Amino acid sequence: MPESQTRYLFWDGVSNVVDGKLDASLTCDFALLEKPQMPPEAQADKPARLSLTVDGSSEAPAVVRTKAPSRLRIYEVDQTFRPGVDLLSVKLRLRPLKDDTCLLVRFYSSDKVLLHHEVYTAAQIKRMPMKDPRSNSEPRENPGRGKVVKTVGPGTYTVRAWIAHRKGFFDGHLKKSDEEISAMQGACSYKALRPTATDEERQKEIERVEKKYADRLGMNQTAVPTDVEVIVTGPDGPVDGVKVRVSNSSQKRLKTTAGGGTVAFAGVKDGQCTVEVDFSEEQARSFFGSVEKTTVQRGKTTKVALKLTRWIKKTSGSDTLQLDPELSDEQQARFTAGMTLAQVEAVFAELRTGLAYELGACIVGGKAVRITRGKGKDSASPAQVDVTKLLAGARDAILTHTHPKGVVLSADDCGQAVKVDLAEIRAVGFTTSSLKRPLGGWPKPSGAMSDPALDTRGIYDSPTSDLTRKAWRDRDWRGVKAWADVAGGELGVVSFSTNEKTEPFAAERAMEQWHNCRNVAKVLGARFDDGAENSAKAYARLVLRNVYGFTGSAAASAVP
């Protein structure tokens, strides 16, 4: 009698049945082995040996081949898994495995909706591992995680399976219920009963199977835990119908709040992630929301509260100005509807010093339409303004903002200008620096540059990109480095503080940022203006005067 074989199949949590229609392109074939895996022939089809007795004498054992009944059992599934991140493991025991054998596996939601329907041929079954490929009980990592678009959410899911020995047996039966498939002549369910002779034996067999193979976690059911639970509230209470984005280095998940402003995410990768509201242009004109950073741990639900706030509106004739309500009363009083770019930047220049956050303004048609401030946790660096919130879908806008430390535009500022297609981005510091969009528009992200020092790929992807740490090797910069080392090391002057913590301002970093922005502008074909003389030496003297109090000949002599 052929022995049963152990096989492992895997599911990535992606549904291939939507509104009763099957998407045959969404399969778990990627989780199969490249080559078939079969048991030794002696074990795969071991004959039964029986002794025959004739007239009271035993003859030599004779080989008697018996026909083995089909058998399929779901022995074990992972009790929990994270769709799109892990693969759900399903351990099967089946017999026999012939060239015409086929296997049907279905996954159902907790409310009994069919989510995934997949048929495996004999060739595919042979490529299923016979041993658990995992070294421990942790869910298997999903090799196609980057390709997963939409997965099932939190809840309990049930696995059901059938086997048959005729090619194409399960084809075209998507609409059939589990009971109808089990009743098909030739189909063997994972809960099939052994043959019995009497009604009493049959009842005992039913009780045995139900007791041993009943639906339960770890047997044929798995639970998808909630990794991140978000509640969105506004001035009038919970808000439904807004999209929430959870993102980290490798994932971006987007879902809409419902049922009291809540939304749950499963399958979020362990580690730090950002949770924020993804506003429509219409919503952004009325609200803005907080951005939270949190840490996800497997098996634990991380709860995040996002608060929506209404803009404060000021009007003057046909002009409207929206103000961040977290601006202080004194700051709000400084801004009025109809202010021009020059007027806004004049106020910014007065307010920027001593702040632990940036101020930002969106300029459209020459007038300020929105002013906000940066927000964030305690940090040595000023809290940055949220560009998406500040623009609120505005096109061809000018974005101006303060740099409390006084430096020029950063490489990240340049990258933001490209991402949201700004007409110009400006920074109010010791001077007002700017980067204007080229006449032909911003270039698309490029590949490797011929000069590594000018490689701008980072400015599209990373806010911490640093393009020119090699700049000090340049002959023209040796003098700048000399005074930066002396001034920064010996004087250690503080120009920025937050929560009674201070950070020495390194003049070397100020010059490095100037060089970064000049390099980025060159690669992008954009016009960079440092607000002074567009000269490294002139800007170095400016930094000396503003940071270290050097004046006149002292500043000039410090920079050869």
N, C-alpha and C positions, 0 to 999 in steps of 0.2 A: 504494500500500500504506500503510495507516495507520501512523504512526510510534509508537514506544513512548513512554509517558508515565512521568515520574518522580513518585512519590507517597511521602509520609512519613506513617507511622502511629506511634502512641505507646501504650505500655503503662505503667501505674502500679505494676506489681508486685503487684497484688491478684489472688488466685486466684478464679475463678468456678466451678470444678469441684471438688466435694468428695464423696468416696465414689462417684464415677461419676455424680453428679447435677449438673446445670447450674443455676446461679442467674442467670437472664436479666437480673436487675436490675443486676448488676455488669458494666458495659461501659466502654469507653474512648471513648464517644461525646462526652464532655465535652472531649476534646482536638481535636475536629474544628473546622474553620472555620465561621463562621456562614453564609457564603454559598459557593456552588459556585465552584471555580476551574478554568478550562479553558484550554487553549492556543488560539492563534489558529486559526481554522477552516482556513486554508491549510496550517498545519502539522499540524493534527490529522488531516487526511485528504488528504494530498498525492498526486495521481495520478501513476503512472509513465508517462513518454512514451517510446514506441518508434518507430523508423523502419522502415517496411515497404519491401522491395525487390521490384519487379515487372518481369520481363524485363530485369534489369540496370539499371533506372533507379529512383532513390530518389524516393518520393513525400513529400509533406509529413508531418511527424510526426503520428501518430495517437494518440489517448488510449486506452490499454488498461487497464482496471481489473482488478486481480487480487485474489483473496480471500486476505487475510492470515491465516496460522495464529496461533492464540492463543499468547501468550508471557508468562511471568511469571518474574521473577528477584528474589531477595533480594540486593541489592547490598552492603548494609552495615548493621551495627547497632553501637550503642555498646559498646565492649569492657567497660566497667563502668558500673554505675548503682546508685543507692541507692533501693530500693523505698519508696514513700510520700513520698519527698522529691524525687526526680527522676522524669522520664518517660523510659523507654527509647525511643530513636528507631530505627525500622526503615525503611530506604530501599528502596523497591520500584521495579522497572521492569516495566510491563505493557502489553499491547495485545491486542485493541482494547478501548476502553471504550465500551460500548453501553448502552442503556437497560435491558437485561435482564441486564447483567453483575453477578456477585456474587463476593465474595472471602471465603475462609475462612483465618483465621490461628489458629495454635495455638502455645502456649508449653509446653515440657516441662522438668521438673527434670532434674538430672544422672543420676538413676536412672530416667529415661524415664517418669515419671508425668505424665499430662496435668494441667496446672494451670489453663490458661485457653484457652477455645474461643469464638471470636467470629466471627460472619458479618457482612460489610458489604454493603449494597446498592449499586447503581450511584449512587444519590443521595448516599450516605455517602462513597463513594470520591471523588466529585467535590468533596467538602468537605475531603478530605485535602490539605494543602499540597503544592505542586509544587516548592517550594524549601525548604531547611532553614531554619526560622524562627529558629534560633539564630545568634548573631553569632560564635560560636566553637565549638570542639569539646566544650565542657562540656555535660553532660546538661541537658536542658530542665527547668526548675523545674515541679513538680507544682502546678497551681492549686488542686487539691482536697485538698491535704495535710492540712488540718484535719479532713476527713471520712473519711480512710482509717482503718480499724479494724485490719485484719489483713493483713499483706503477707508475701511469701515471704522466706525467710531466706538466709543466706550460701550460695553454691554457684554452679554453672554452669548456665545456662538456654539452651535451644535453641528457635529460631523455625522454624516450617514454615508453608508457605502454598500455596493452590490457587486457581485462577480458573475460572469457568465462565460460560456465556452463556445461562442460563435462570433466571428468577426462582424463588427458593425451592429451587434445586438442592441446596444443602448442608443444608437443614432436616431435622431428625430423624436426623442421622447422627453423633451424639455418640459412640455406641458403636463406630463403625467405626474400624479402625486406619488408619494413614497409608497402608499398602500397599493397603488396600481402597478408600480414597478415590481414590488415584492410578489405580486400575484401573477406576474408574467411567467409562462412556462419556460424554465431554463435559467431564471434569475435566482441567485442565492444572496439573501440579505445578510448583513452583519449580525442580525439577531435570528437567523434561521434556526429552526428546531431540529434536533436529531430525530430520526425515524423512531416511532413508538408503535407498540402492538395494540394497546388498549387506551380507552379514553382517560382512565386513571393515570396511566403513564404519561400521556400527552399533557395532562394538567400539571403534573409534577415537573415535566420538562419546561413548560411555559413559566412556571414559578422559578425554576432554577435559572433560566436565561434572563428573566427580568431582574432577579436579584443580583446576578453576576455582571450583567451588561446594561443595567439601567442607566438612563441619561444622568450624568453627574460630572462635576468638574474633575478633570484628570482622566476620566474614562473616555467619553466622547464629546466632552464639552470643554470650552476654554473661556476665560474672562479677559476682556480688554479693559485694563484700568484707565481711569482718567489721570493723565499726567499733569495737565494744566487746566484749571477751571477759572474762567474769567467772568466777572460781573461788571457791567457798564452802567453807571448811573449818571444822570444829568441833574440840572437844577430842580427838576420836577419829579425825580425818582428814577427807577430803572428804565433803560432805553432799549427797545427791541428794534431790529432791522438795521443795525450798524455792523459793518464788517470789522472783525478783529484779526490782526496778523500776529502769529507767533513765529519768530525766525531765529536761527542760529547760523553757525558757519556753513552748514550743509543742508538746511531745510528752510522752507518758507511755507507756512500753513495759513489758510485764510478761510474763516467761517463766519456766519452771520448770527448775531444774538437773537434769541427767541425765548419766550417763557420767563419773563422777569429780568430781561437784560443779561441772561447768562448764556454761556457757550462753553463746551468742553472739548478738549483736544486730547487725543491718544496718539501714541507712537512718536512722541517728541523725544529727540535724542537727549541723553543725559548731559548735564553741564549747563552753562549759562545760555540764556536766550532772552530775546527782547519781545515784549508784549505791547502792542499799540493798536489804536483804532485807525482803520484805513478809510478815511472819509471820501465820500463822493464830493464833487465840486460844489454841489448845492449845500450839502451838510457843512462843508468847510467854511462857507460864508457865514454860518450862524454859530458853529461850535468849534472848539478845539479840545484836544484831550491829552491826558498825561501819557508818558512813555515810561514803562517800567522794565527793569532788568531783574531777572530772577534766576534761580538755579533749579534745574529739574533733577530729581533723583528717582531711579527706578523703584517702583512699588509704592511711591508716595505721591499724593495729590498736592500739587502746588496751587494755592489759591491766589489770584491776583485781582485787585480792584482798580478799575480805570474810571476816572472821573471826567465827565464832559463839562466844559465851562462855556458860557456865552461870552462873546466879545462885547466890550463896552463901546457903544457907538457915539461918535460926535459928528454933527452935521453943520454945514455952513453953505446955504444956497443949494447948489447941485452936488457939492462935495460931501463925501462921507469918509470918516476915518474910524477904523476899528482898533481898539486898544486892548491889550492883554490886561485882564483884571488883576493879575499878580504884580503889575507895575505899582509902585508906591503912589500915594495920592500926590506927592510932590512931582513925581515923574509924569503922571497923567496930566497934571496941570500945565506942563511945559509943551504939550502937543495939541494942536488944533487942526480941524478939518481944512483941507486946501493947502497944507504946507508943502513947499517945494523941496526938492532934493537938498539944495544948499541950506535951507532953513533947518531941516531935520538933522543934517550932519553938523551944523553949528551947535545944536543942542547936545548931540551925541558927544562932541568934543569936550563939552563942559561936564557931562555926566560920567564919562567912561572910567576915569581914574578911581581906584579904590573899590570897584565893584567886583563881586565874585562871580559875575555872569556877564554875558554879552547882551547888548541891545541890538535889535534888528528891525529894519523897515523894508517894506515892499513898495516900490515906486512904479506906478503905472500912469502913462500919459503925463509924466512930469510932476505928478502929485502923489503924496503918501496915502496909501489906502489901508495899510495895516502895520502896526508896530507891536512888537512882542519882546520878551526877554528869555534868556536861556534858563533851563531848569535841569537839575540833576543832583545826584548824591554829592556828599562832600568830596572834593577833589583838589589836587594841587593846581589844576588848570581851571580857568573860567568855564562855567556851564555854557555850552554852545546853544545858539538858537536853532529851533527846528525849522529847516528850510521848507519842508512840505507844508507844515502848518502855516508858515508865514506867507507863502505864495498862494495857497488855497486855489490852485489851478490857474493862476494868472499867467498869461502868455506875454513873451517879449518884455518881461519885467526887469527892472534894475533892483538888485538886492544890496543894501548897504548895512553894515553892522559894525559894532565897536570891537576893538581888540584891547582889553584892559591893560595888557602888558605893553601896548604901544607898537607892536611889530607890524610889518606889512602882511599882505595876504599870504595864506599858507597853501601848500600843495593840495590839501583837502578842500579848501575854498575853491580852487580852480576846478577840481574834480566835480564839486557840486554844481558849478556853473555849467559844465558840460552836460551833466546828467539831466538837469531840469531846463536846459536851453535858455539860460539867462541872456539878456542883451548885454548886461554888464554886472560884475560883482565888485563891491568896494569895501574897504576896511578903514575905519577911522582909528588911527593910532597916533604916533608922534606926527605922522603926516596922514593924508588920505590917499591910500594906494588903490589902484583899480586894474581890472583886467576886462577888456572889451571883446565881445564876440567878433571873430573874423567876418569879413564881408560875405564869404562863401559859406558861413555857418561853422559850427564846431565840428571837428573831424570825429569820425567814429573811432572807438577804441582800437588801437593798432597792435600789431604783433611786436616782436623784438625789434628794437632799433639798432642801427649800426653802431651807435655810441651808447654803451651801457649807462653812462651818466645821464643820458636823456631819455631813458626808457620810462614812458609815462603810463604803462599798464597799471601800476599801483594806484594812480590817482582815480581810476574808475572803480577800483575794488576795495581799497583799504584807506580808512581815514587816518591811519598812522604812517602812511607812506613817506619815505624820506629819499628824495632823488639824488641828493648831492653830498653825501657824507665824505666823498672823495675830493670835495672842492678845495680843501686846505692843502692838497698836494700842489695846487696851482701856484706858480711863482708869485703872481700878483697878490696872493692872499697871505703871504708869510707875515707881512707887517701887521695885518689885521689880527691874525692869530696871536701875535706877540702881545699886543695891547689887551686883547680879550682875556688871555691867560692872566696877565698881571692884574688888570682891573677887576675881573670876576673873582679871582682867587684872593686878593689882598683886601679889597674893599667890601665884597659881598653885599652890595647895596640891595635892599629889598624894595621892589616896586609893586608887589601884588600880595595881598593877604586875604585869608578867608577863615572864619571861625577861630580867630586868634592864632592860626598857624601861618607861618611865612615861608616863602620860597625865594631863595636868592635868584636874581635874574642874571643869566649868563649872557653876556654881550656876544659871545661866540654864536649862541643859538639865534640871536636876532639877525646876525649877518648871514648865518646859514639859511635862514628862512627867506631873506632877501634873494640870495643866490638861487634857492629852490624855485621861487616864483618866476624869476627871470628865465631859468631853464625851461620851466613848464610852458611859459608863454612862447618861447622860441619854437618848441616842438608843436604846439597847437596852432602856431601861426597867428597868435593873438597879440594885441597891444598891451604891454604892461607899463604902468606908470607908477613909480614909487612915491609920487607926491613931492619929490625934492628935485634933484638934478639927474635922476636915473644913473647915478654914478656910485659905485661901491664905496669909494673913499668919502664922498660927500655924505652918504648915508651913515657910514661909520662914525663920522664926526657928530652927526645928528644924534646917534645912539649915545655917544659919550656925553654930550651935553644934557640929554634928557634923563639918562640913567645914573650917571656918575657925577653930574654937576660940573664937568669940565667945561671951560669957556675959552674963547679966543685962541691964543697961541698954544694953550695946554692941549686943546682938542686937536689942533692942527699938527702939533709936534708928535702926538701919539700915533698918528697915521701917516707914515712916510709917503 
